[in-house]
Amino acid sequence: MMIWEELKATQSIVVKMLTNSIKKNRLSHAYLFEGPRGTGKKEVANALTKSFFCQQKQGFEPCDNCSDCKRIDSGNHPDVHTIKSEGQTIKVDQIRHLKKEFSFRGMESTKKVYLVEDAEKMTIGAANSILKFLEEPDGEALAVLMTTQYQQIIKTIVSRSQVLSFAPLSQQILVEKLIDKGINKPDALAVSQITFDLEEAIQFCHDNWIAQARSKVIQLVDEIHLRPKFVFITLQDQWMSFFKEKEDMLLGLDLLMIWYRDVLRIQVDQKEQIVNIDQENKLEEQALKLSQRKLGSNLQAVMDAKRRLGANAAPQLLMEQMLLRLQEG
């Protein structure tokens, strides 16, 4: 299996820079991987660690079969140390313990690697403690710090590390990864419109939340356009009881915008771009009934509701006012 080749599909620039350095034997002693969650920082750190230790690598590709590679995968390589937050922070004692480990020679070679996850959670003491290693690396040591909040890393750490920025996953790749995890395509497409973060996307699909949310949106749209007398009952019984928190309601409004955009896409002959692919018949019916002017007005009504919700307007009231605008002729 070509580990780096696989990673290249999602993070081509990062992979190119690291594999070039491995080939030329010019790895930096410290890297700072920064970027959104779910973009593969841990997977790239794992591949880098394997390439660093593997005795049988071909160019930059580790063999993925030797004892070094296998123990790195299982998390019990004696010369690879991972630091994670204990509670809300990474404490100075954790770094001191690490430095003590590093003061001993490598158990099996002169090489050592340490990986710091959520590096922004280091206390000032821990960050200052790690600086000494970054300034005076000991032997063949490699440090990889990972963060989703680059702006919170102290400047002295940034200046002593090679910073590699991880790009958000493209919608297409995100959808493919979700489908690989057993999520159906319509739900995967909907989630890809509201986040680029794979972990967050999986969370939205947990317990069928996104499937239920989509069904609430479709039900509300049906009431608006087919059964206007029932729309406020549905709002109360179905919508408000499901989208209870402000963040949930914002997502509900996002899904409503996606719906009206899909209707617009059908009208302008961009059917291949619709998100609600399992609702094509309903979308086509609405595309015949609604003018582009009315669709533009509907999208504006939903955007206004989102803006007002962000400004802490009363959710029930703003939803009722939005529905009245959506029902206007």
N, C-alpha and C positions, 0 to 999 in steps of 0.2 A: 504494500500500500504506500502511495506517495503522499506522505503527510503534508509537506509544504505545498505540493501541487493542489491538494484539496483546499488548504487555507487560502490559497491565491485567489480562489473564486470569490471570496468575500472581502479580503483585505490585500489587494494586489500590491499597493505601494509599500505597505509595511513589510510584506513578505519579500518583496524584491530587495529592499534595503538590508534586511537581516540575512537573507541567503547570500547576497553579494559579500557581506562581511564575513560570513562563515567560510565561504570559498577562499577568500583572500587571507583568512586567519587574522582578521582585524576587528574582532568583536570589541565593543566598548566594555568597560568593567561595570557600568551601571546604565540601565534603561528605565525610562518612565513611560509606561503605556497609558495613554489617556484616551477616553472616549466613552460613549454611552454604554449602559449595561447591555449585555447580550450581543456584543460585537466581536466576541472571540478572543478577548485579551488573555484569558487563562489558557485557552487552547494553544495560542501562539507562544505563550511563556513555556508551556509544556513541551512544544516542539523544539523550541530554542534550547531548553535544558537537555533534551535527548541528543540534539546535534552537538552540544557542548561535551557530553560524556561518551557518546557512542564511539566505540573503537572500530566499528565495521561500517561506518557511514560511506555512502557513495557520493562523493562531492559534498553537497550540503545535506543530502537526505539520510536521516538515521535509519538503521536497518529495521528498527521496531521489533526486533526478535531477540536481541542479546539480553543478558541479565541486567545490564544498566537500563536499557529501554523499558524492560518489563517492570523493574522495581520503581522506576520513575512513574509509570502508569499507575502502579498500585499504591504509590504514596509512601513507600518505605525504603527509599534509597538513603543510605547513611550520610551522604554528603549533600543532600538537598533538604533545605529547611524552609518551611512555609510559616509565615506569620499572619494571623488574622486578628481582628479586633476581639477583645474580651469585653462583652457588653458594648458600650458605645465608643470605646477608644482602644487604641494600641498603646500600651503603657511602656514607660522607660525600662521597667524590669524585663519585659519581653525582649527588648533590643539588647539589653545587657547580657541576658542569657544567650542570645544569638552570638554576640561578640565573643563570649567565652567559648562557645562551640567553634567559632572561627579561629580562635587562638591555637586550637589543636590542629595538627596536620590532618589533611583529608584521610578518612579511614582507609580508602582503597587507592587513592591517587593524590596528586597535589591539588586537585580541583575541588571547588565548593560553589554551590549556588544557593542564593536565598531569594525567596519570592515573598513580597509584601502585598497582600490583598487589601483593598480599600485604604490606600496609603494616606488619604486625606484624614483618616481617623487617628493618625499618630498625634499624641500630645506634643507640646512644644519640646518637652524633655526628651521624648522618644525621637523626634525629628532631629534634634541637635545631636543626639547620641549616634544616630545613623550617619550623620554627616562625616564623622571621623573616618568611617570606612570608605565613604565616597571620595574623601580627599586623599586617603592613603590606603588604597586597596592592598590587601595582604595576599601575596602569591597569586595563583590562578583562581581568582574569585569572580563571580558574576552575580550582580544584583538586578532583580527586576521588580520595580514598584508599579502597582496598578491602581488607577483611580478613575472615577467617573466625575470627579470634581476638581479638575486641574487648577482652577483659580484658588483652591484652598491649600495647595502645596506650597510650602515656604520657598521663597525665591532662591535661596542658597542650594536647596536640593535640586531645583529645576536646572540651575546653572551648571551643576556637576554631573548631570545625567544626560543621556541622549534621549530626547523626547520623541516618541512616535505616536502620531494621532491616528486613532482607529475611526474609520468612517462608519456612519450608520448603515445598517443593512439596506439594500435596495428593496423596494416592495416585492419585486419578483422573487428574490432569494428568500425573503421573509415568508412569503406565501408557500414556497416550496418546502421550507423547513417545518412550517406548521403542518402541512399536509403529511410530511414524513412522520410527524408525531401523532397522526391519526385524526387530525382536525379536518372537518369537511371543507370543501373549497369555498362555498359561500361565506362561512364564518371566518375562514382564513383571510379572504379578500376584504371583508368588513374590518377585521382587526388591523390589517395592514394599512388601512386609511387613518387609523387613530394613534398608532405608535410605530416607531422603527425598532423598538427594543424587543428582542426575541423573548426574554424572560417575562417582560410585562405582557406581551401578547399571549404567552402561554397562560399567564395568570387570568387574563380576561376570558380565556376559553375554559378555565377551570369551572367545574360544576355546571357546564353549559351556560354560563352567564351571558356570553355574547349571543348565543342562539335565542335565549329567552328575551334579551334586550331587543334583538331584531324583530322578534314576533310582536312585542309590545308596540314598536314603531309602526309595523305594517298594520296592526289592528287599529291604531290611532288614525293612520292615513285613510284606511277603509271607512272609518266613521266620518272623517272630514268630508270625503268625496261621495260616499254612497248612503250613509245613514246619519246626516247631520244632527238629527234630534238626540242621538245617543252619545254624541261626542263628549259632553261634559260628564256623563256618567262613567264613560270609559276612562276619561282623565282621572277621575277620583278613584275608581275601583281598580284600575289596572296600572296606570302610569305612575301616579303619586305613591302608590304602595310598593312599587318595584324600584323606582329611581328615588330612593329616600334621601341619600346624601347629595350634597351639592355637586361633588365630583361625578357621581353616577348620573345626575341629571344633565350635566354638561356633555357626558358621553352619549346620552340619549338624544340630545339635540344635535350632536355631531352625526349620529346615525340618520336622523331626520333630514339633515342637509344632504347626506350621501344619497338618500332616496330621491330627493328632488333633482339632484345633479344627474342621477341615472335617467330620470324622465327626460331631462334636457338632452342628454347624450343620445337617447333614442330619436328625439326630434331632429337632431342635427346629423343623424346617420353615423353615430360612433358606437354602435351596439357592442362592438368587441371590447369597449372600455367600461361597460357597466359592472358594478360591484355586486348588486343583488341578482346574480345570474339565475337563481332559482325562482325569481319572481317576474320573469320577462313578460308574461301575458298581462299581469297587472300594470306593469310599467308602460306597456304599449297602449293599454286602454286609457291610462291617464295622459299619455303623450298626445292622443287624439283629442281629448277633451280640454286640455289646458293650453292656453296660448303661451308663447315664449315670454310675453310681457307679464302674465300672471305668474309664471314660474319664477321669473326674476323677482317679483314682489314677494312670493313665498319664501325664497331663499333669504331675502332681506329681512323678512319677519323673524325667521329662525335665528339669523345672525344678531338681530336686535335683542332677542330673548337671551341669547348667550351672553351678550355684552352686559345686559341688565342683571343677569344672574351673577356674573363676575363682580358686579358692583353691589352685590348683596340685596337685591330687590326680593320681595316675598315670592317664593317659587310658585305657589298656587295662583297668585294674582297674575304674574307675568305669563304663566302657561295659558290661563284663560284668555288674556288679551291677545296672545299669539294665535290661539285657535280662532278667535273672532276674525283676525286679519286673514288667516288661511282660508276661512269660509267665505270671505267676500268674493263677489262675482268677478 
